[in-house]
Amino acid sequence: MCLSPFSWHPHSRAERETSNYSPNFGIHRLFLYNGIILEIPAIIIAGAAGFKIPYEIMRYLAGKKETILPKEDLKEYLTLIFISIILIVIAAWVEANITLKIANAV
């Protein structure tokens, strides 16, 4: 039994050779949809939102802005946070419902 996370499978070699088991379907493919498509962009967006407030404070302290967080910047910040939260919630739902069904079918 191979325990590598990139080629993990619960079947013995004999079972794989005599069944319709696809060795190309590793455990890493189970997390492809919610990990790469949803979670990584959500983390990047959250990181961008997290850098926005310190950036705006530095601009204010440098004298390039009159106010720390104008309404436009606050709206943009809250939009980024909201998008990030929505993507994380969708990714959690996909992982809990769809990924488990795919894993059980394999």
BADREN-683265 format. One record per residue (C-alpha): residue number from 1; residue in three letters; x, y, z. Coordinates in steps of 0.25 Angstrom, whole numbers, plus 5000, padded with zeros to 4 digits. Example, Ala and Ser with C-alpha at 12.3 -4.5 7.8 and 13.67 -1.06 7.14 Angstrom:
<1, "ALA", <5049, 4982, 5031>> <2, "SER", <5055, 4996, 5029>> 
//
This chain:
<1, "MET", <5000, 5000, 5000>> <2, "CYS", <5006, 5013, 4996>> <3, "LEU", <5004, 5024, 5006>> <4, "SER", <5009, 5036, 4997>> <5, "PRO", <4999, 5047, 4998>> <6, "PHE", <5000, 5049, 4983>> <7, "SER", <4997, 5035, 4979>> <8, "TRP", <4990, 5029, 4991>> <9, "HIS", <4980, 5018, 4988>> <10, "PRO", <4973, 5008, 4997>> <11, "HIS", <4974, 4996, 4987>> <12, "SER", <4985, 4986, 4986>> <13, "ARG", <4993, 4984, 4974>> <14, "ALA", <4985, 4972, 4970>> <15, "GLU", <4972, 4979, 4972>> <16, "ARG", <4976, 4990, 4963>> <17, "GLU", <4981, 4981, 4952>> <18, "THR", <4967, 4973, 4952>> <19, "SER", <4958, 4985, 4954>> <20, "ASN", <4954, 4998, 4947>> <21, "TYR", <4962, 5005, 4957>> <22, "SER", <4969, 5017, 4951>> <23, "PRO", <4983, 5020, 4957>> <24, "ASN", <4983, 5034, 4951>> <25, "PHE", <4972, 5038, 4961>> <26, "GLY", <4980, 5041, 4973>> <27, "ILE", <4976, 5048, 4986>> <28, "HIS", <4982, 5061, 4981>> <29, "ARG", <4971, 5062, 4970>> <30, "LEU", <4960, 5061, 4981>> <31, "PHE", <4964, 5075, 4986>> <32, "LEU", <4967, 5081, 4973>> <33, "TYR", <4954, 5088, 4971>> <34, "ASN", <4952, 5094, 4985>> <35, "GLY", <4967, 5096, 4987>> <36, "ILE", <4972, 5103, 4975>> <37, "ILE", <4959, 5109, 4969>> <38, "LEU", <4953, 5114, 4982>> <39, "GLU", <4963, 5114, 4994>> <40, "ILE", <4975, 5119, 4988>> <41, "PRO", <4969, 5132, 4982>> <42, "ALA", <4961, 5134, 4995>> <43, "ILE", <4974, 5134, 5003>> <44, "ILE", <4981, 5143, 4992>> <45, "ILE", <4969, 5153, 4993>> <46, "ALA", <4969, 5153, 5008>> <47, "GLY", <4984, 5156, 5008>> <48, "ALA", <4981, 5168, 4999>> <49, "ALA", <4971, 5173, 5008>> <50, "GLY", <4980, 5171, 5020>> <51, "PHE", <4991, 5179, 5013>> <52, "LYS", <4981, 5190, 5009>> <53, "ILE", <4979, 5197, 5023>> <54, "PRO", <4994, 5198, 5027>> <55, "TYR", <4997, 5203, 5013>> <56, "GLU", <4986, 5214, 5014>> <57, "ILE", <4991, 5217, 5028>> <58, "MET", <5005, 5219, 5023>> <59, "ARG", <5000, 5228, 5012>> <60, "TYR", <4993, 5236, 5022>> <61, "LEU", <5005, 5237, 5031>> <62, "ALA", <5014, 5241, 5019>> <63, "GLY", <5005, 5253, 5016>> <64, "LYS", <4999, 5247, 5003>> <65, "LYS", <4985, 5246, 5008>> <66, "GLU", <4976, 5255, 5016>> <67, "THR", <4968, 5244, 5023>> <68, "ILE", <4973, 5230, 5028>> <69, "LEU", <4961, 5222, 5021>> <70, "PRO", <4952, 5230, 5012>> <71, "LYS", <4938, 5223, 5010>> <72, "GLU", <4943, 5218, 4996>> <73, "ASP", <4955, 5211, 5002>> <74, "LEU", <4946, 5205, 5013>> <75, "LYS", <4936, 5200, 5003>> <76, "GLU", <4947, 5194, 4995>> <77, "TYR", <4953, 5187, 5007>> <78, "LEU", <4940, 5182, 5012>> <79, "THR", <4937, 5177, 4998>> <80, "LEU", <4950, 5169, 4998>> <81, "ILE", <4947, 5163, 5011>> <82, "PHE", <4933, 5159, 5007>> <83, "ILE", <4938, 5152, 4994>> <84, "SER", <4948, 5145, 5002>> <85, "ILE", <4938, 5140, 5013>> <86, "ILE", <4928, 5135, 5002>> <87, "LEU", <4939, 5128, 4994>> <88, "ILE", <4944, 5121, 5007>> <89, "VAL", <4929, 5117, 5011>> <90, "ILE", <4927, 5111, 4997>> <91, "ALA", <4940, 5104, 4997>> <92, "ALA", <4936, 5098, 5011>> <93, "TRP", <4923, 5093, 5005>> <94, "VAL", <4929, 5087, 4993>> <95, "GLU", <4939, 5080, 5002>> <96, "ALA", <4929, 5075, 5012>> <97, "ASN", <4919, 5070, 5001>> <98, "ILE", <4924, 5068, 4987>> <99, "THR", <4938, 5064, 4991>> <100, "LEU", <4933, 5053, 5000>> <101, "LYS", <4924, 5048, 4990>> <102, "ILE", <4935, 5047, 4980>> <103, "ALA", <4944, 5040, 4990>> <104, "ASN", <4934, 5030, 4994>> <105, "ALA", <4931, 5027, 4979>> <106, "VAL", <4945, 5024, 4976>> 
//
